[in-house]
Amino acid sequence: MSKVVRIQEDAIDIALSYGPSISEGIRAMEARLKRAERNQTDTEAIRMVIREELESFGRY
């Protein structure tokens, strides 16, 4: 399915820098955003585990 939408010219250039077509560029940007979000979540989880371990060592 396709739709006709109006976007600004600079947005076209940005999307095309991520893929061969505007649609592929948008999909690539979404994938990168999801990966970055997941990596941030992993980093926060690691920090939480380290913090808990350090606190448990402090109790001894």
Distance bins in CASP14 RR format, pairs under 12 A and 6 or more apart:
PFRMAT RR
TARGET T0000
AUTHOR 0000-0000-0000
RMODE 2
METHOD distances of the structure
MODEL  1
1 23 0 0 0 0 0 1 0 0 0 0 0
2 21 0 0 0 0 0 1 0 0 0 0 0
2 22 0 0 0 0 0 1 0 0 0 0 0
2 23 0 0 0 0 1 0 0 0 0 0 0
3 22 0 0 0 0 0 1 0 0 0 0 0
3 23 0 0 0 0 0 1 0 0 0 0 0
4 22 0 0 0 0 0 1 0 0 0 0 0
5 11 0 0 0 0 0 1 0 0 0 0 0
5 12 0 0 0 0 0 1 0 0 0 0 0
5 15 0 0 0 0 0 1 0 0 0 0 0
5 22 0 0 0 0 1 0 0 0 0 0 0
5 23 0 0 0 0 0 1 0 0 0 0 0
5 26 0 0 0 0 0 1 0 0 0 0 0
6 12 0 0 0 0 0 1 0 0 0 0 0
7 13 0 0 0 0 0 1 0 0 0 0 0
7 14 0 0 0 0 1 0 0 0 0 0 0
7 15 1 0 0 1 0 0 0 0 0 0 0
7 16 0 0 0 0 0 1 0 0 0 0 0
7 22 1 0 0 1 0 0 0 0 0 0 0
7 23 0 0 0 0 0 1 0 0 0 0 0
7 26 0 0 0 0 1 0 0 0 0 0 0
8 14 0 0 0 0 1 0 0 0 0 0 0
8 15 0 0 0 0 0 1 0 0 0 0 0
8 22 0 0 0 0 0 1 0 0 0 0 0
9 15 0 0 0 0 0 1 0 0 0 0 0
9 16 0 0 0 0 0 1 0 0 0 0 0
9 22 0 0 0 0 0 1 0 0 0 0 0
10 16 0 0 0 0 0 1 0 0 0 0 0
10 17 0 0 0 0 0 1 0 0 0 0 0
11 17 0 0 0 0 0 1 0 0 0 0 0
11 18 0 0 0 0 0 1 0 0 0 0 0
11 22 0 0 0 0 1 0 0 0 0 0 0
11 25 0 0 0 0 0 1 0 0 0 0 0
11 26 0 0 0 0 1 0 0 0 0 0 0
11 29 0 0 0 0 0 1 0 0 0 0 0
12 18 0 0 0 0 0 1 0 0 0 0 0
12 19 0 0 0 0 0 1 0 0 0 0 0
12 21 0 0 0 0 0 1 0 0 0 0 0
12 22 1 0 0 1 0 0 0 0 0 0 0
12 23 0 0 0 0 0 1 0 0 0 0 0
12 25 0 0 0 0 0 1 0 0 0 0 0
12 26 0 0 0 0 0 1 0 0 0 0 0
13 19 0 0 0 0 0 1 0 0 0 0 0
13 22 0 0 0 0 0 1 0 0 0 0 0
13 25 0 0 0 0 0 1 0 0 0 0 0
14 22 0 0 0 0 1 0 0 0 0 0 0
14 25 0 0 0 0 1 0 0 0 0 0 0
14 26 0 0 0 0 1 0 0 0 0 0 0
14 28 0 0 0 0 0 1 0 0 0 0 0
14 29 0 0 0 0 1 0 0 0 0 0 0
15 21 0 0 0 0 1 0 0 0 0 0 0
15 22 1 0 1 0 0 0 0 0 0 0 0
15 23 0 0 0 0 1 0 0 0 0 0 0
15 24 0 0 0 0 1 0 0 0 0 0 0
15 25 1 0 1 0 0 0 0 0 0 0 0
15 26 1 0 1 0 0 0 0 0 0 0 0
15 27 0 0 0 0 1 0 0 0 0 0 0
15 28 0 0 0 0 1 0 0 0 0 0 0
15 29 1 0 0 1 0 0 0 0 0 0 0
15 30 0 0 0 0 0 1 0 0 0 0 0
16 22 1 0 0 1 0 0 0 0 0 0 0
16 23 0 0 0 0 0 1 0 0 0 0 0
16 24 0 0 0 0 1 0 0 0 0 0 0
16 25 1 0 0 1 0 0 0 0 0 0 0
16 26 0 0 0 0 0 1 0 0 0 0 0
16 28 0 0 0 0 0 1 0 0 0 0 0
16 29 0 0 0 0 0 1 0 0 0 0 0
17 24 0 0 0 0 0 1 0 0 0 0 0
17 25 1 0 0 1 0 0 0 0 0 0 0
17 26 0 0 0 0 0 1 0 0 0 0 0
17 28 0 0 0 0 1 0 0 0 0 0 0
17 29 0 0 0 0 1 0 0 0 0 0 0
17 32 0 0 0 0 0 1 0 0 0 0 0
18 24 1 0 0 1 0 0 0 0 0 0 0
18 25 1 1 0 0 0 0 0 0 0 0 0
18 26 1 0 0 1 0 0 0 0 0 0 0
18 27 0 0 0 0 1 0 0 0 0 0 0
18 28 1 0 1 0 0 0 0 0 0 0 0
18 29 1 0 1 0 0 0 0 0 0 0 0
18 30 0 0 0 0 1 0 0 0 0 0 0
18 31 0 0 0 0 1 0 0 0 0 0 0
18 32 1 0 0 1 0 0 0 0 0 0 0
18 33 0 0 0 0 0 1 0 0 0 0 0
19 25 1 0 1 0 0 0 0 0 0 0 0
19 26 0 0 0 0 1 0 0 0 0 0 0
19 27 0 0 0 0 1 0 0 0 0 0 0
19 28 1 0 1 0 0 0 0 0 0 0 0
19 29 0 0 0 0 1 0 0 0 0 0 0
19 31 0 0 0 0 0 1 0 0 0 0 0
19 32 0 0 0 0 0 1 0 0 0 0 0
20 26 0 0 0 0 0 1 0 0 0 0 0
20 27 0 0 0 0 0 1 0 0 0 0 0
20 28 0 0 0 0 1 0 0 0 0 0 0
21 27 0 0 0 0 1 0 0 0 0 0 0
21 28 0 0 0 0 0 1 0 0 0 0 0
22 28 0 0 0 0 0 1 0 0 0 0 0
22 29 0 0 0 0 0 1 0 0 0 0 0
23 29 0 0 0 0 0 1 0 0 0 0 0
23 30 0 0 0 0 0 1 0 0 0 0 0
24 30 0 0 0 0 0 1 0 0 0 0 0
24 31 0 0 0 0 0 1 0 0 0 0 0
25 31 0 0 0 0 1 0 0 0 0 0 0
25 32 0 0 0 0 1 0 0 0 0 0 0
25 33 0 0 0 0 0 1 0 0 0 0 0
26 32 0 0 0 0 0 1 0 0 0 0 0
26 33 0 0 0 0 0 1 0 0 0 0 0
27 33 0 0 0 0 0 1 0 0 0 0 0
27 34 0 0 0 0 0 1 0 0 0 0 0
28 34 0 0 0 0 0 1 0 0 0 0 0
28 35 0 0 0 0 0 1 0 0 0 0 0
29 35 0 0 0 0 0 1 0 0 0 0 0
29 36 0 0 0 0 0 1 0 0 0 0 0
30 36 0 0 0 0 0 1 0 0 0 0 0
30 37 0 0 0 0 0 1 0 0 0 0 0
31 37 0 0 0 0 0 1 0 0 0 0 0
31 38 0 0 0 0 0 1 0 0 0 0 0
32 38 0 0 0 0 0 1 0 0 0 0 0
32 39 0 0 0 0 0 1 0 0 0 0 0
33 39 0 0 0 0 0 1 0 0 0 0 0
33 40 0 0 0 0 0 1 0 0 0 0 0
34 40 0 0 0 0 0 1 0 0 0 0 0
34 41 0 0 0 0 0 1 0 0 0 0 0
35 41 0 0 0 0 0 1 0 0 0 0 0
35 42 0 0 0 0 0 1 0 0 0 0 0
36 42 0 0 0 0 0 1 0 0 0 0 0
36 43 0 0 0 0 0 1 0 0 0 0 0
37 43 0 0 0 0 0 1 0 0 0 0 0
37 44 0 0 0 0 0 1 0 0 0 0 0
38 44 0 0 0 0 0 1 0 0 0 0 0
38 45 0 0 0 0 0 1 0 0 0 0 0
39 45 0 0 0 0 0 1 0 0 0 0 0
39 46 0 0 0 0 0 1 0 0 0 0 0
40 46 0 0 0 0 0 1 0 0 0 0 0
40 47 0 0 0 0 0 1 0 0 0 0 0
41 47 0 0 0 0 0 1 0 0 0 0 0
41 48 0 0 0 0 0 1 0 0 0 0 0
42 48 0 0 0 0 0 1 0 0 0 0 0
42 49 0 0 0 0 0 1 0 0 0 0 0
43 49 0 0 0 0 0 1 0 0 0 0 0
43 50 0 0 0 0 0 1 0 0 0 0 0
44 50 0 0 0 0 0 1 0 0 0 0 0
44 51 0 0 0 0 0 1 0 0 0 0 0
45 51 0 0 0 0 0 1 0 0 0 0 0
45 52 0 0 0 0 0 1 0 0 0 0 0
46 52 0 0 0 0 0 1 0 0 0 0 0
46 53 0 0 0 0 0 1 0 0 0 0 0
47 53 0 0 0 0 0 1 0 0 0 0 0
47 54 0 0 0 0 0 1 0 0 0 0 0
48 54 0 0 0 0 0 1 0 0 0 0 0
48 55 0 0 0 0 0 1 0 0 0 0 0
49 55 0 0 0 0 0 1 0 0 0 0 0
49 56 0 0 0 0 0 1 0 0 0 0 0
50 56 0 0 0 0 0 1 0 0 0 0 0
50 57 0 0 0 0 0 1 0 0 0 0 0
51 57 0 0 0 0 0 1 0 0 0 0 0
51 58 0 0 0 0 0 1 0 0 0 0 0
52 58 0 0 0 0 0 1 0 0 0 0 0
52 59 0 0 0 0 0 1 0 0 0 0 0
53 59 0 0 0 0 0 1 0 0 0 0 0
53 60 0 0 0 0 0 1 0 0 0 0 0
54 60 0 0 0 0 0 1 0 0 0 0 0
END
